[in-house]
Amino acid sequence: MNLIGAAWQPDASGVSPKQQSSIPPLRLNDGNEIPMFAYGLGTANKKNDGAPLDTDLIELTKKAIDIGYRHLDCAEGYGNEEELGAAVKASAVPREELFITTKISATKKQSTFEAFDASLSRLKLEYVDLYLLHGPWFADSEQELQQRWADMEAIRESGRAKSIGVSNFLQEHIEVLLKTAKVPPAINQIEFHPYLQHLDLLVFHRQNNIAVSCYSPLVPITKATDGPVNQLWDQLAKKYGVSESEIGLRWCLDQGLVVLTTSSKPQRLQKYMSQLPCFKLTPKEVADISELGRQKHFRLFWTSFFAPDDRR
Ligand SMILES: NC(=O)c1ccc[n+]([C@@H]2O[C@H](COP(=O)([O-])OP(=O)(O)OC[C@H]3O[C@@H](n4cnc5c(N)ncnc54)[C@H](OP(=O)(O)O)[C@@H]3O)[C@@H](O)[C@H]2O)c1
């Protein structure tokens, strides 16, 4: 079992990673377990309103489940909850073995309960494992943010979302929630890679026992290429006999963070699943990547809400 505070320890369960066939889950502050490695249906697979059912995405998602992915990340905003639901239905893996996340829009003013009902109905599921506020920007006041969180608590109480959390929240947003929350967020899903380490946001989460999940972990090889970490990622890939993508994913896992990725290529998804449990970066390698990464700043998502030099 991984624990939120157990960053950079050889392994929280005391088992050498080389002896593992899978990555141990993380225990959240509400007692539920979350698989540390997820397949996401955004943003590359985003579907516009009114577009027909994406059968290729259903097939790919079903394949991801077949390969071993159990944590599946979706959102109202991706427009493909129906596709995720269809893949889950078509898969032979029982629902209770899957960990399914969806999110309510980051920007839309709407009823939380209606949005949640609509998500469940598109997913054709009785419950989700994790329901997230996709972002704080729908709210014009602290009260509006706190009210939505109270709605989320009511949804959790109903049993239709096992855990609740947030995404793209800064420390200041979480502090607003915590002023009135009965149940703290279990997790904050944020863009996280060497070029966006968010100053001391991770420390804040550890102090408050809130887990962190990382999206866009591969920015240094997808969008901000030729940056300061590339040479080291390449050297480490050779050392461990894996690809640079796996070095990027392991850098998150080895800091005790849940990591989300996606791929259009089942072969790549398969390699991640078989290779990621079999090696681990040393604490020095993790620290070296972090140090090099801090030489550059790059944010891929939600840029209209942040100043270009805002590293929070
Ligand atoms: N909460 C939020 O606001 C938010 C925002 C964005 C994303 N997310 C979630 O996070 C998930 C992952 O985000 P992401 O897609 O940005 O993650 P990512 O892991 O950084 O990027 C995935 C992409 O990397 C490419 N890739 C992998 N290895 C590569 C290599 N060696 N060279 C070139 N390209 C390579 C893959 O392409 P191939 O298809 O060729 O393999 C894939 O398109 C999403 O699916 C979504 O569920 C959440």
Ligand as a Chemical Component Dictionary entry (heavy atoms), coordinates in Angstrom:
data_LIG
# 
_chem_comp.id                   LIG 
_chem_comp.type                 NON-POLYMER 
_chem_comp.pdbx_formal_charge   0 
_chem_comp.three_letter_code    LIG 
# 
loop_
_chem_comp_atom.comp_id 
_chem_comp_atom.atom_id 
_chem_comp_atom.alt_atom_id 
_chem_comp_atom.type_symbol 
_chem_comp_atom.charge 
_chem_comp_atom.model_Cartn_x 
_chem_comp_atom.model_Cartn_y 
_chem_comp_atom.model_Cartn_z 
_chem_comp_atom.pdbx_ordinal 
LIG N1  N1  N 0  -8.117 17.693 -14.921 1  
LIG C1  C1  C 0  -7.729 18.288 -16.024 2  
LIG O1  O1  O 0  -7.924 19.507 -16.213 3  
LIG C2  C2  C 0  -7.044 17.481 -17.091 4  
LIG C3  C3  C 0  -6.416 18.129 -18.179 5  
LIG C4  C4  C 0  -5.773 17.336 -19.133 6  
LIG C5  C5  C 0  -5.769 15.954 -19.012 7  
LIG N2  N2  N 1  -6.416 15.346 -17.970 8  
LIG C6  C6  C 0  -6.466 13.871 -17.864 9  
LIG O2  O2  O 0  -5.149 13.356 -17.867 10 
LIG C7  C7  C 0  -5.020 12.376 -18.886 11 
LIG C8  C8  C 0  -3.600 12.364 -19.407 12 
LIG O3  O3  O 0  -3.253 13.655 -19.908 13 
LIG P1  P1  P 0  -2.304 13.859 -21.148 14 
LIG O4  O4  O 0  -2.894 13.188 -22.325 15 
LIG O5  O5  O -1 -1.975 15.294 -21.251 16 
LIG O6  O6  O 0  -1.041 12.989 -20.658 17 
LIG P2  P2  P 0  0.424  12.700 -21.153 18 
LIG O7  O7  O 0  0.763  11.383 -20.584 19 
LIG O8  O8  O 0  1.329  13.839 -20.809 20 
LIG O9  O9  O 0  0.358  12.644 -22.729 21 
LIG C9  C9  C 0  -0.149 11.539 -23.424 22 
LIG C10 C10 C 0  0.360  11.648 -24.847 23 
LIG O10 O10 O 0  1.740  11.396 -24.858 24 
LIG C11 C11 C 0  2.056  10.822 -26.102 25 
LIG N3  N3  N 0  3.342  10.119 -25.966 26 
LIG C12 C12 C 0  3.671  9.128  -25.113 27 
LIG N4  N4  N 0  4.957  8.766  -25.266 28 
LIG C13 C13 C 0  5.451  9.535  -26.265 29 
LIG C14 C14 C 0  6.722  9.627  -26.890 30 
LIG N5  N5  N 0  7.756  8.850  -26.509 31 
LIG N6  N6  N 0  6.887  10.535 -27.874 32 
LIG C15 C15 C 0  5.858  11.330 -28.267 33 
LIG N7  N7  N 0  4.609  11.288 -27.701 34 
LIG C16 C16 C 0  4.427  10.404 -26.708 35 
LIG C17 C17 C 0  0.897  9.896  -26.383 36 
LIG O11 O11 O 0  0.795  9.749  -27.782 37 
LIG P3  P3  P 0  0.390  8.366  -28.486 38 
LIG O12 O12 O 0  -1.082 8.430  -28.683 39 
LIG O13 O13 O 0  1.151  8.436  -29.765 40 
LIG O14 O14 O 0  0.821  7.249  -27.605 41 
LIG C18 C18 C 0  -0.284 10.655 -25.797 42 
LIG O15 O15 O 0  -0.947 11.414 -26.785 43 
LIG C19 C19 C 0  -6.070 12.751 -19.913 44 
LIG O16 O16 O 0  -6.446 11.661 -20.722 45 
LIG C20 C20 C 0  -7.198 13.225 -19.029 46 
LIG O17 O17 O 0  -7.958 12.113 -18.569 47 
LIG C21 C21 C 0  -7.030 16.092 -17.011 48 
# 
loop_
_chem_comp_bond.comp_id 
_chem_comp_bond.atom_id_1 
_chem_comp_bond.atom_id_2 
_chem_comp_bond.value_order 
_chem_comp_bond.pdbx_ordinal 
LIG N1  C1  SING 1  
LIG C1  O1  DOUB 2  
LIG C1  C2  SING 3  
LIG C2  C3  SING 4  
LIG C2  C21 DOUB 5  
LIG C3  C4  DOUB 6  
LIG C4  C5  SING 7  
LIG C5  N2  DOUB 8  
LIG N2  C6  SING 9  
LIG N2  C21 SING 10 
LIG C6  O2  SING 11 
LIG C6  C20 SING 12 
LIG O2  C7  SING 13 
LIG C7  C8  SING 14 
LIG C7  C19 SING 15 
LIG C8  O3  SING 16 
LIG O3  P1  SING 17 
LIG P1  O4  DOUB 18 
LIG P1  O5  SING 19 
LIG P1  O6  SING 20 
LIG O6  P2  SING 21 
LIG P2  O7  DOUB 22 
LIG P2  O8  SING 23 
LIG P2  O9  SING 24 
LIG O9  C9  SING 25 
LIG C9  C10 SING 26 
LIG C10 O10 SING 27 
LIG C10 C18 SING 28 
LIG O10 C11 SING 29 
LIG C11 N3  SING 30 
LIG C11 C17 SING 31 
LIG N3  C12 SING 32 
LIG N3  C16 SING 33 
LIG C12 N4  DOUB 34 
LIG N4  C13 SING 35 
LIG C13 C14 SING 36 
LIG C13 C16 DOUB 37 
LIG C14 N5  SING 38 
LIG C14 N6  DOUB 39 
LIG N6  C15 SING 40 
LIG C15 N7  DOUB 41 
LIG N7  C16 SING 42 
LIG C17 O11 SING 43 
LIG C17 C18 SING 44 
LIG O11 P3  SING 45 
LIG P3  O12 DOUB 46 
LIG P3  O13 SING 47 
LIG P3  O14 SING 48 
LIG C18 O15 SING 49 
LIG C19 O16 SING 50 
LIG C19 C20 SING 51 
LIG C20 O17 SING 52 
# 
